[in-house]
Amino acid sequence: MGRAGRNGVFLSDEDLLGAYVRGDSAAASEIVDRYAAGVLRLAARMLGNSADAEEVTQEVMLRLWKFAPDWQPGRAKVSTWIWRVTVNLCTDRLRKAGSTSLDLTPELKDGGPSPSDRIMDSERVEALYRSLDELPERQRTAVVLRHIEGMSNPEVAGILETSVDAVESLLTRGMRELRRRLGPRRDELGWKA
């Protein structure tokens, strides 16, 4: 599914990538507009620090531009490739650092909740991310992609290069473990899962 490009014409990611290869810099800008914020958000959640997340975001886009001339339409979706590269780069950094931390900074919107609600939201997010940190890497990645980034199971399967059944298993085990880790605090924190 594409978003409106120039003159209101809808262009798929694949069409935009092809246009970029043919020299259309506006097509590159559109792809960056579509994905950079999501890549940055996912990388920040996986890596736990914004500087590393920004570096990963830049690396993902650089790899896309380098790979663009060799892109084979129909082989994989551009979006799946972007998410897979993001997860792989983050995983590589975590392994090199010997860490598996996630960003504990809650994303709260201004003008919404009261200060006491913000404290509760902050506690809820911190408890969730602490529990996510303790999950095995593939379970954590599946849970983040599915339940935080809002991707479908088939999208997560494509990114993790596994079957939908395997993703469902990772999600089931991950959510079960989150419920166990949050334990008696689930009601206090307002978690229904």
C-alpha positions as CSV (number, residue, x, y, z in Angstrom):
1,M,0.0,0.0,0.0
2,G,1.4,3.4,-0.9
3,R,0.9,6.9,0.2
4,A,0.2,9.9,-1.9
5,G,3.2,11.0,-3.8
6,R,3.6,14.1,-6.0
7,N,0.4,15.3,-7.6
8,G,-1.7,13.1,-5.3
9,V,-0.7,9.9,-7.1
10,F,-0.3,6.9,-4.9
11,L,3.0,5.1,-5.2
12,S,4.0,1.8,-3.7
13,D,7.3,1.5,-1.9
14,E,8.6,-0.6,-4.8
15,D,7.6,2.1,-7.3
16,L,9.3,4.7,-5.1
17,L,12.5,2.6,-4.9
18,G,12.5,2.2,-8.7
19,A,12.0,6.0,-9.1
20,Y,15.0,6.6,-6.8
21,V,17.1,4.2,-8.9
22,R,16.2,6.3,-12.0
23,G,17.4,9.4,-10.2
24,D,14.3,10.8,-8.5
25,S,15.5,12.2,-5.2
26,A,12.0,13.1,-4.1
27,A,11.2,9.3,-4.2
28,A,14.0,8.8,-1.7
29,S,12.6,11.5,0.5
30,E,9.2,9.8,0.5
31,I,10.6,6.5,1.6
32,V,12.5,8.2,4.4
33,D,9.3,10.0,5.4
34,R,7.4,6.7,5.5
35,Y,9.9,4.7,7.5
36,A,12.6,6.7,9.3
37,A,10.5,7.5,12.4
38,G,9.3,3.9,12.8
39,V,12.8,2.6,12.3
40,L,14.1,5.1,14.9
41,R,11.4,4.2,17.4
42,L,12.0,0.4,17.0
43,A,15.8,0.8,17.3
44,A,15.4,3.0,20.4
45,R,13.2,0.4,22.0
46,M,15.6,-2.4,21.2
47,L,18.8,-0.5,22.0
48,G,17.8,1.7,24.8
49,N,19.6,4.8,23.6
50,S,18.7,7.4,21.1
51,A,22.3,7.9,19.7
52,D,22.6,4.3,18.7
53,A,19.1,4.3,17.4
54,E,19.9,7.3,15.2
55,E,23.0,5.5,13.8
56,V,21.0,2.4,13.1
57,T,18.3,4.4,11.3
58,Q,21.0,6.1,9.1
59,E,22.6,2.7,8.4
60,V,19.2,1.1,7.4
61,M,18.6,4.0,4.9
62,L,22.1,3.8,3.6
63,R,21.8,0.1,3.0
64,L,18.5,0.6,1.3
65,W,20.0,3.1,-1.1
66,K,23.0,0.8,-1.8
67,F,20.8,-2.2,-2.4
68,A,18.2,-0.3,-4.4
69,P,19.7,-0.9,-7.9
70,D,19.7,-4.7,-7.3
71,W,16.1,-4.7,-5.8
72,Q,14.0,-7.5,-7.3
73,P,10.3,-6.5,-7.2
74,G,8.1,-9.3,-5.9
75,R,10.9,-11.0,-4.0
76,A,10.1,-9.2,-0.7
77,K,8.3,-6.1,0.3
78,V,10.4,-3.0,0.9
79,S,8.9,-2.6,4.3
80,T,9.7,-6.1,5.4
81,W,13.3,-5.6,4.2
82,I,13.6,-2.3,6.1
83,W,12.2,-3.9,9.4
84,R,14.4,-7.0,9.0
85,V,17.5,-4.9,8.5
86,T,16.6,-2.8,11.5
87,V,16.1,-5.8,13.8
88,N,19.3,-7.4,12.5
89,L,21.4,-4.2,13.0
90,C,20.0,-3.8,16.5
91,T,20.6,-7.4,17.4
92,D,24.2,-7.2,16.2
93,R,24.8,-4.1,18.3
94,L,23.2,-5.8,21.4
95,R,25.4,-8.8,20.9
96,K,28.6,-6.8,20.5
97,A,27.7,-4.7,23.6
98,G,26.6,-7.8,25.6
99,S,23.4,-6.0,26.5
100,T,19.8,-6.5,25.9
101,S,18.3,-3.3,27.2
102,L,15.2,-1.6,25.9
103,D,14.4,2.1,26.1
104,L,12.5,2.8,29.3
105,T,11.4,6.3,28.3
106,P,7.6,6.4,28.0
107,E,6.1,8.2,25.0
108,L,3.5,10.4,26.7
109,K,1.6,13.1,24.7
110,D,1.4,16.6,26.1
111,G,-1.9,18.1,27.1
112,G,-3.4,14.7,27.8
113,P,-3.1,12.9,31.2
114,S,-2.8,14.6,34.6
115,P,0.5,14.5,36.5
116,S,-0.7,11.5,38.6
117,D,-1.8,9.8,35.4
118,R,1.6,10.5,33.9
119,I,3.3,9.0,36.9
120,M,1.2,5.9,36.6
121,D,1.8,5.7,32.8
122,S,5.5,6.0,33.5
123,E,5.5,3.3,36.1
124,R,3.4,1.1,33.8
125,V,5.8,1.6,30.9
126,E,8.9,1.1,33.0
127,A,7.5,-2.2,34.5
128,L,6.6,-3.4,31.0
129,Y,10.0,-2.6,29.5
130,R,11.9,-4.1,32.5
131,S,9.9,-7.3,32.0
132,L,10.5,-7.2,28.2
133,D,14.2,-6.8,28.9
134,E,14.2,-10.2,30.6
135,L,12.6,-12.1,27.7
136,P,14.7,-14.1,25.4
137,E,15.7,-12.0,22.4
138,R,13.4,-13.5,19.7
139,Q,10.4,-13.4,22.0
140,R,11.1,-9.8,22.9
141,T,11.5,-8.8,19.3
142,A,8.3,-10.6,18.3
143,V,6.4,-8.9,21.1
144,V,7.8,-5.5,20.4
145,L,7.0,-5.7,16.6
146,R,3.5,-7.1,17.1
147,H,2.2,-5.4,20.2
148,I,4.2,-2.2,20.3
149,E,4.8,-1.5,16.7
150,G,1.4,-2.9,15.7
151,M,2.6,-5.2,12.9
152,S,0.7,-8.2,11.8
153,N,1.9,-11.8,12.5
154,P,2.8,-12.3,8.8
155,E,4.9,-9.1,8.8
156,V,6.7,-10.1,12.0
157,A,7.4,-13.6,10.4
158,G,8.9,-11.9,7.4
159,I,11.1,-9.7,9.5
160,L,12.3,-12.5,11.7
161,E,12.6,-14.8,8.7
162,T,10.4,-17.5,10.3
163,S,6.9,-19.0,9.9
164,V,3.7,-17.4,11.1
165,D,3.3,-20.4,13.4
166,A,6.7,-19.8,14.9
167,V,5.8,-16.1,15.5
168,E,2.5,-17.1,17.2
169,S,4.5,-19.5,19.4
170,L,7.0,-16.7,20.3
171,L,4.2,-14.3,21.0
172,T,2.3,-16.8,23.2
173,R,5.4,-17.7,25.2
174,G,6.5,-14.0,25.4
175,M,3.1,-12.8,26.6
176,R,2.8,-15.7,29.1
177,E,6.2,-14.8,30.5
178,L,5.3,-11.0,30.7
179,R,2.1,-11.9,32.6
180,R,4.2,-14.0,35.0
181,R,6.9,-11.4,35.5
182,L,4.3,-8.6,36.0
183,G,2.6,-11.0,38.4
184,P,0.6,-9.4,41.2
185,R,1.4,-5.9,39.9
186,R,-0.7,-6.5,36.8
187,D,-3.9,-5.1,38.4
188,E,-2.1,-2.3,40.2
189,L,-0.5,-1.2,36.9
190,G,-3.7,-1.6,34.9
191,W,-2.5,-4.4,32.6
192,K,-5.3,-6.6,31.3
193,A,-3.1,-8.9,29.1
